[in-house]
């Protein structure tokens, strides 16, 4: 009895997993109704609906794992499309994050050099950063280089934007997609809660899947996840740093206690 139950659970779990993306979820049923023609009541127009009452997502709205086709700003629908704003408008926020898709260096003008930046969670990049350089080197760059072999595959799709305009605070839900240096498709949702002053982020709290990011580093950083085929010519001591090399060399001896000729 146990084996069939385990097999059933395994098959059920497998049904939810997209190839190459261990945490991406696929829908149980393909949407059948056209949301522009059907209201989900189950009363079907035979020329437009099939009567099952299942409504698909609007074609113009981006959704996780399936970025929209080429449209202006990916067909994004803004809560507040106004550009007459005291702070950053929602269309400007969309443009800011999308611009990083092709030029990550723009992060150095979008974020203030003395930003108060917190990455919430429990993974190697988590923690509080008091300036842009520490956040960039310890977190953003460290994760970004995991995609460096396939820059053409890297994509950024804003999924939702709230606030902004006449509020200094805004919330952006961003879908990052790409191909890791191991050639594996990768996607993750990242939520940024941001406070803006004079066109720059001065305070940020960001939320991301901790297990996903830990796995990304584990699979793509050779210093952490090495293999039999890696030749080690550099010291990689980990976070504890190097021991005293001179002291170690001084105790390296031949069996008779004599020193090596080249030491």
Secondary structure, 3 states (H helix, E strand, C coil): CHHHHHHHHHHHHHHCCECCECCCCCCCCCCCECCCCCCCCCCCCCCCCCCCCCECCCCCCCECCECCCCCHHHHCCCCCCCCCCCCCCHHHHHHHHHHCCCCHHHHHHHEEEEEEEEEECCCCCCEEECCHHHHHHHHHHHHHHHHHHHHHHCEEEEEEEEECCCCCEEEEEEEEEEECCCCCEEEEEEEEEEEEECCEEEEEEEEECHHHHHHHHHHHCCCCCCCCCCCCCCCCCCCCCCCCHHHHHHCCCCCCCCCCCCC
